Amino acid sequence: MRDILAHELVHIATRYSSGPFVPVFVEEGIADYVGNDARTEALSFLASEVGVGIFDRALPRDFEFTIGSGTDIFRSYQESQSAVRFFVLRWGLQRFTRFYRELGSREIRAGTARYHLNDALKEVLGFGYRRFQELWADSLSA
């Protein structure tokens, strides 16, 4: 119960730093990462799926948090939490915060959500979404 409360409080706390171009995987990933107190065992479902070869190496798209079976939706949350955890462990909480604020500050601009996600990652990490997704997936398969 405490995990759920922490998760929902993170959504409230980040609401004013978020924006229309922040994908659901980032929003839910932060909330799950904090809500689960960054515990590695919180990702045991995803680890088991990777272990048996049920891993598509792709970050979930927004609709995958609401459409599909309960297992499919839970997988999206697990992948999101894992991606945020990977970012924080590899580049640090400060850089993740900088990325989130940069992406969230983009309120009314030309371009798709994917364009802005890619651009914010390039600004903070020096490379875009495709490379981030590849590094994240590699970290799970290693």
Accessible surface in RSA format (square Angstrom, percent):
REM  Atomic radii and reference values for relative SASA: ProtOr
REM  Chains: A
REM  Algorithm: Lee & Richards
REM  Probe-radius: 1.40
REM  Slices: 20
REM RES _ NUM      All-atoms   Total-Side   Main-Chain    Non-polar    All polar
REM                ABS   REL    ABS   REL    ABS   REL    ABS   REL    ABS   REL
RES MET A   1   189.82  98.3 148.42  98.2  41.40  98.6 134.01 113.9  55.82  73.9
RES ARG A   2   200.60  84.2 191.67  97.7   8.93  21.3  75.45 103.1 125.15  75.9
RES ASP A   3    55.16  38.6  53.50  53.2   1.66   3.9  17.09  40.2  38.08  38.0
RES ILE A   4   110.15  62.7 108.50  80.8   1.65   4.0 110.15  79.3   0.00   0.0
RES LEU A   5   105.22  58.6 101.93  72.9   3.29   8.3 104.92  73.7   0.30   0.8
RES ALA A   6    30.00  27.6  25.01  38.6   4.99  11.4  28.91  40.7   1.09   2.9
RES HIS A   7    19.85  10.9  19.85  13.8   0.00   0.0  11.85  12.2   8.01   9.3
RES GLU A   8    84.14  48.3  83.29  63.0   0.85   2.0  34.97  67.6  49.16  40.1
RES LEU A   9    92.26  51.4  89.62  64.1   2.64   6.6  90.00  63.2   2.26   6.1
RES VAL A  10    17.21  11.3  16.25  14.7   0.96   2.3  17.13  14.9   0.08   0.2
RES HIS A  11    40.83  22.3  35.52  24.7   5.32  13.6  26.92  27.7  13.91  16.2
RES ILE A  12    93.29  53.1  90.49  67.4   2.80   6.8  90.49  65.2   2.80   7.6
RES ALA A  13    81.22  74.7  47.33  73.0  33.89  77.1  57.11  80.4  24.11  63.9
RES THR A  14    26.72  19.0  25.48  25.8   1.24   3.0  24.45  32.8   2.27   3.4
RES ARG A  15   139.44  58.5 124.66  63.5  14.78  35.2  46.95  64.2  92.49  56.1
RES TYR A  16   199.06  92.9 165.90  94.4  33.16  86.3 128.98  96.9  70.08  86.4
RES SER A  17    42.83  36.2  32.80  43.8  10.03  23.1  13.11  27.9  29.72  41.6
RES SER A  18    29.84  25.2  17.49  23.3  12.36  28.5  11.95  25.4  17.90  25.1
RES GLY A  19    18.28  22.5   0.00   N/A  18.28  22.5  11.03  30.3   7.24  16.2
RES PRO A  20    92.33  67.3  54.42  49.6  37.91 137.8  68.51  56.6  23.82 148.0
RES PHE A  21    24.75  12.4  24.22  15.0   0.53   1.4  24.75  15.0   0.00   0.0
RES VAL A  22    15.19  10.0   0.05   0.0  15.14  36.5   0.23   0.2  14.97  40.6
RES PRO A  23    15.93  11.6  13.81  12.6   2.11   7.7  15.93  13.1   0.00   0.0
RES VAL A  24    44.10  29.0  43.99  39.8   0.11   0.3  44.10  38.3   0.00   0.0
RES PHE A  25    10.86   5.4  10.86   6.7   0.00   0.0  10.86   6.6   0.00   0.0
RES VAL A  26     2.54   1.7   2.54   2.3   0.00   0.0   2.54   2.2   0.00   0.0
RES GLU A  27    31.44  18.1  30.44  23.0   1.00   2.4  23.58  45.6   7.86   6.4
RES GLU A  28    25.43  14.6  25.42  19.2   0.01   0.0   0.08   0.2  25.34  20.7
RES GLY A  29     0.00   0.0   0.00   N/A   0.00   0.0   0.00   0.0   0.00   0.0
RES ILE A  30    15.90   9.0  15.88  11.8   0.03   0.1  15.90  11.5   0.00   0.0
RES ALA A  31     0.00   0.0   0.00   0.0   0.00   0.0   0.00   0.0   0.00   0.0
RES ASP A  32    20.07  14.1  19.79  19.7   0.28   0.7   0.43   1.0  19.64  19.6
RES TYR A  33    30.48  14.2  30.38  17.3   0.10   0.3  17.02  12.8  13.46  16.6
RES VAL A  34    73.79  48.6  63.15  57.2  10.64  25.6  67.28  58.5   6.52  17.7
RES GLY A  35     5.01   6.2   0.00   N/A   5.01   6.2   0.91   2.5   4.10   9.2
RES ASN A  36    24.85  17.1  24.85  24.0   0.00   0.0   0.00   0.0  24.85  24.0
RES ASP A  37   109.82  76.9  96.37  95.9  13.46  31.8  19.41  45.7  90.41  90.2
RES ALA A  38    39.44  36.3  28.36  43.8  11.08  25.2  28.81  40.6  10.63  28.1
RES ARG A  39    88.12  37.0  82.04  41.8   6.08  14.5  43.83  59.9  44.29  26.8
RES THR A  40    84.79  60.3  79.55  80.6   5.24  12.5  64.18  86.2  20.61  31.2
RES GLU A  41   112.05  64.3  97.83  74.0  14.22  33.9  64.29 124.4  47.76  39.0
RES ALA A  42    21.15  19.4   1.87   2.9  19.27  43.8  11.80  16.6   9.35  24.8
RES LEU A  43    18.09  10.1  17.51  12.5   0.59   1.5  17.98  12.6   0.11   0.3
RES SER A  44    70.77  59.8  62.75  83.8   8.02  18.5  38.88  82.8  31.89  44.7
RES PHE A  45    55.30  27.7  48.87  30.3   6.43  16.7  54.83  33.2   0.47   1.3
RES LEU A  46     1.98   1.1   1.98   1.4   0.00   0.0   1.98   1.4   0.00   0.0
RES ALA A  47    64.29  59.1  49.23  76.0  15.05  34.2  56.17  79.1   8.12  21.5
RES SER A  48    63.86  54.0  52.99  70.7  10.87  25.0  50.87 108.3  12.99  18.2
RES GLU A  49    13.35   7.7  13.00   9.8   0.35   0.8   5.47  10.6   7.88   6.4
RES VAL A  50    31.00  20.4  19.30  17.5  11.70  28.2  19.30  16.8  11.70  31.7
RES GLY A  51    66.57  82.1   0.00   N/A  66.57  82.1  33.74  92.6  32.84  73.5
RES VAL A  52   111.71  73.5  78.62  71.2  33.09  79.7  86.96  75.6  24.75  67.1
RES GLY A  53    63.56  78.4   0.00   N/A  63.56  78.4  33.21  91.1  30.35  68.0
RES ILE A  54    94.66  53.9  88.69  66.1   5.97  14.4  93.85  67.6   0.80   2.2
RES PHE A  55    32.13  16.1   6.78   4.2  25.35  66.0   9.17   5.6  22.96  65.7
RES ASP A  56   106.56  74.6  74.71  74.4  31.84  75.3  48.27 113.6  58.29  58.1
RES ARG A  57    92.62  38.9  86.04  43.9   6.58  15.7  49.35  67.5  43.27  26.2
RES ALA A  58    37.11  34.1  35.58  54.9   1.53   3.5  35.58  50.1   1.53   4.1
RES LEU A  59     4.34   2.4   0.00   0.0   4.34  10.9   0.00   0.0   4.34  11.7
RES PRO A  60     6.71   4.9   0.88   0.8   5.83  21.2   3.13   2.6   3.57  22.2
RES ARG A  61   131.48  55.2 126.12  64.3   5.37  12.8  48.86  66.8  82.62  50.1
RES ASP A  62    73.11  51.2  65.39  65.1   7.72  18.3  28.71  67.6  44.41  44.3
RES PHE A  63    97.60  48.8  90.46  56.0   7.15  18.6  96.39  58.4   1.21   3.5
RES GLU A  64    46.31  26.6  45.98  34.8   0.33   0.8   9.67  18.7  36.64  29.9
RES PHE A  65    13.38   6.7   5.47   3.4   7.90  20.6   5.47   3.3   7.90  22.6
RES THR A  66   107.21  76.3  79.86  81.0  27.35  65.2  72.02  96.7  35.19  53.2
RES ILE A  67   116.14  66.1 106.61  79.4   9.53  23.0 109.42  78.8   6.73  18.3
RES GLY A  68    48.83  60.2   0.00   N/A  48.83  60.2  24.32  66.7  24.51  54.9
RES SER A  69    60.28  50.9  44.97  60.0  15.31  35.3  52.15 111.1   8.13  11.4
RES GLY A  70    58.90  72.6   0.00   N/A  58.90  72.6  40.20 110.3  18.70  41.9
RES THR A  71    70.53  50.2  63.16  64.0   7.38  17.6  30.19  40.6  40.34  61.0
RES ASP A  72    59.71  41.8  56.24  56.0   3.46   8.2  14.51  34.1  45.20  45.1
RES ILE A  73    41.93  23.9  41.93  31.2   0.00   0.0  41.93  30.2   0.00   0.0
RES PHE A  74    98.01  49.0  95.78  59.3   2.23   5.8  97.86  59.3   0.16   0.4
RES ARG A  75    51.68  21.7  51.68  26.3   0.00   0.0  20.53  28.1  31.15  18.9
RES SER A  76     4.47   3.8   4.36   5.8   0.11   0.2   0.03   0.1   4.43   6.2
RES TYR A  77    59.22  27.7  59.22  33.7   0.01   0.0  29.74  22.3  29.48  36.3
RES GLN A  78     5.32   3.0   5.32   3.9   0.00   0.0   0.00   0.0   5.32   4.0
RES GLU A  79     8.90   5.1   8.90   6.7   0.00   0.0   0.00   0.0   8.90   7.3
RES SER A  80     0.00   0.0   0.00   0.0   0.00   0.0   0.00   0.0   0.00   0.0
RES GLN A  81     1.68   0.9   1.68   1.2   0.00   0.0   0.00   0.0   1.68   1.3
RES SER A  82     4.77   4.0   3.05   4.1   1.72   4.0   0.31   0.7   4.46   6.3
RES ALA A  83     1.16   1.1   0.75   1.2   0.41   0.9   1.08   1.5   0.08   0.2
RES VAL A  84     5.40   3.6   4.84   4.4   0.56   1.4   5.40   4.7   0.00   0.0
RES ARG A  85    53.69  22.5  53.69  27.4   0.00   0.0   4.94   6.8  48.75  29.5
RES PHE A  86    23.03  11.5  18.07  11.2   4.96  12.9  22.68  13.7   0.35   1.0
RES PHE A  87     3.06   1.5   3.06   1.9   0.00   0.0   3.06   1.9   0.00   0.0
RES VAL A  88    19.07  12.5  14.49  13.1   4.58  11.0  14.49  12.6   4.58  12.4
RES LEU A  89   116.92  65.1  84.84  60.7  32.07  80.6  87.58  61.5  29.34  79.0
RES ARG A  90   129.01  54.2  96.60  49.2  32.41  77.2  30.90  42.2  98.10  59.5
RES TRP A  91    44.46  17.8  26.97  13.1  17.49  41.1  14.93   8.0  29.53  47.9
RES GLY A  92    28.41  35.0   0.00   N/A  28.41  35.0  26.88  73.8   1.53   3.4
RES LEU A  93   112.48  62.6 106.31  76.1   6.17  15.5 106.31  74.7   6.17  16.6
RES GLN A  94   161.46  90.3 152.16 111.2   9.30  22.2  55.35 117.8 106.11  80.5
RES ARG A  95    89.19  37.4  88.62  45.2   0.57   1.4  29.00  39.6  60.20  36.5
RES PHE A  96    12.33   6.2  12.33   7.6   0.00   0.0  12.33   7.5   0.00   0.0
RES THR A  97    44.27  31.5  42.14  42.7   2.13   5.1  31.17  41.9  13.10  19.8
RES ARG A  98   120.92  50.8 114.51  58.4   6.41  15.3  56.25  76.9  64.67  39.2
RES PHE A  99     5.38   2.7   5.38   3.3   0.00   0.0   5.38   3.3   0.00   0.0
RES TYR A 100    10.44   4.9  10.44   5.9   0.00   0.0  10.44   7.8   0.00   0.0
RES ARG A 101   149.25  62.7 144.56  73.7   4.69  11.2  44.41  60.7 104.84  63.5
RES GLU A 102    39.05  22.4  34.06  25.8   4.99  11.9   8.30  16.1  30.75  25.1
RES LEU A 103     0.00   0.0   0.00   0.0   0.00   0.0   0.00   0.0   0.00   0.0
RES GLY A 104     2.30   2.8   0.00   N/A   2.30   2.8   0.23   0.6   2.07   4.6
RES SER A 105    65.25  55.1  42.22  56.3  23.02  53.0  44.72  95.2  20.53  28.8
RES ARG A 106     4.09   1.7   4.09   2.1   0.00   0.0   0.00   0.0   4.09   2.5
RES GLU A 107   114.16  65.5 105.36  79.7   8.80  20.9  25.24  48.8  88.92  72.6
RES ILE A 108   169.90  96.7 143.51 106.9  26.39  63.6 146.22 105.3  23.68  64.2
RES ARG A 109   120.78  50.7  97.80  49.9  22.99  54.7  39.63  54.2  81.15  49.2
RES ALA A 110    95.98  88.2  69.35 107.0  26.63  60.6  80.58 113.5  15.40  40.8
RES GLY A 111    44.49  54.9   0.00   N/A  44.49  54.9  23.54  64.6  20.95  46.9
RES THR A 112    92.62  65.9  84.83  86.0   7.79  18.6  85.03 114.2   7.59  11.5
RES ALA A 113    49.11  45.2  43.02  66.4   6.10  13.9  43.34  61.0   5.77  15.3
RES ARG A 114   119.35  50.1 114.65  58.4   4.70  11.2  51.18  69.9  68.18  41.3
RES TYR A 115   121.93  56.9 115.32  65.6   6.61  17.2  81.87  61.5  40.06  49.4
RES HIS A 116     3.82   2.1   3.82   2.7   0.00   0.0   3.82   3.9   0.00   0.0
RES LEU A 117     4.92   2.7   4.92   3.5   0.00   0.0   4.92   3.5   0.00   0.0
RES ASN A 118    40.82  28.1  40.82  39.4   0.00   0.0   5.46  13.1  35.36  34.2
RES ASP A 119    49.11  34.4  47.78  47.6   1.32   3.1   3.06   7.2  46.05  45.9
RES ALA A 120     0.00   0.0   0.00   0.0   0.00   0.0   0.00   0.0   0.00   0.0
RES LEU A 121     2.52   1.4   2.52   1.8   0.00   0.0   2.52   1.8   0.00   0.0
RES LYS A 122   108.28  52.8  99.62  61.1   8.67  20.6  51.20  46.1  57.08  60.8
RES GLU A 123    98.12  56.3  72.14  54.6  25.98  61.9  30.77  59.5  67.35  55.0
RES VAL A 124     4.38   2.9   0.36   0.3   4.02   9.7   0.39   0.3   3.99  10.8
RES LEU A 125    17.15   9.6   0.00   0.0  17.15  43.1   1.19   0.8  15.97  43.0
RES GLY A 126    64.07  79.0   0.00   N/A  64.07  79.0  30.76  84.4  33.31  74.6
RES PHE A 127    47.81  23.9  44.73  27.7   3.08   8.0  47.81  29.0   0.00   0.0
RES GLY A 128     8.91  11.0   0.00   N/A   8.91  11.0   4.06  11.1   4.85  10.9
RES TYR A 129    15.66   7.3  15.66   8.9   0.00   0.0  10.86   8.2   4.79   5.9
RES ARG A 130   197.09  82.8 194.08  98.9   3.01   7.2  70.90  96.9 126.19  76.5
RES ARG A 131   106.56  44.7 103.15  52.6   3.41   8.1  36.32  49.6  70.24  42.6
RES PHE A 132     6.56   3.3   6.56   4.1   0.00   0.0   6.56   4.0   0.00   0.0
RES GLN A 133    34.93  19.5  34.93  25.5   0.00   0.0   0.90   1.9  34.04  25.8
RES GLU A 134    77.31  44.4  71.74  54.3   5.57  13.3  23.58  45.6  53.73  43.9
RES LEU A 135    21.78  12.1  19.75  14.1   2.03   5.1  19.75  13.9   2.02   5.4
RES TRP A 136     0.12   0.0   0.12   0.1   0.00   0.0   0.12   0.1   0.00   0.0
RES ALA A 137     0.59   0.5   0.59   0.9   0.00   0.0   0.59   0.8   0.00   0.0
RES ASP A 138    64.80  45.4  60.03  59.8   4.77  11.3  25.94  61.1  38.86  38.8
RES SER A 139    52.84  44.7  24.37  32.5  28.47  65.6  29.58  63.0  23.26  32.6
RES LEU A 140    46.92  26.1  31.02  22.2  15.90  40.0  33.26  23.4  13.66  36.8
RES SER A 141    64.03  54.1  32.32  43.1  31.71  73.1  28.28  60.2  35.76  50.1
RES ALA A 142   120.47 110.8  49.26  76.0  71.22 162.0  86.49 121.8  33.98  90.0
END  Absolute sums over single chains surface
CHAIN  1 A     7986.5       6510.9       1475.7       4672.5       3314.1
END  Absolute sums over all chains
TOTAL          7986.5       6510.9       1475.7       4672.5       3314.1
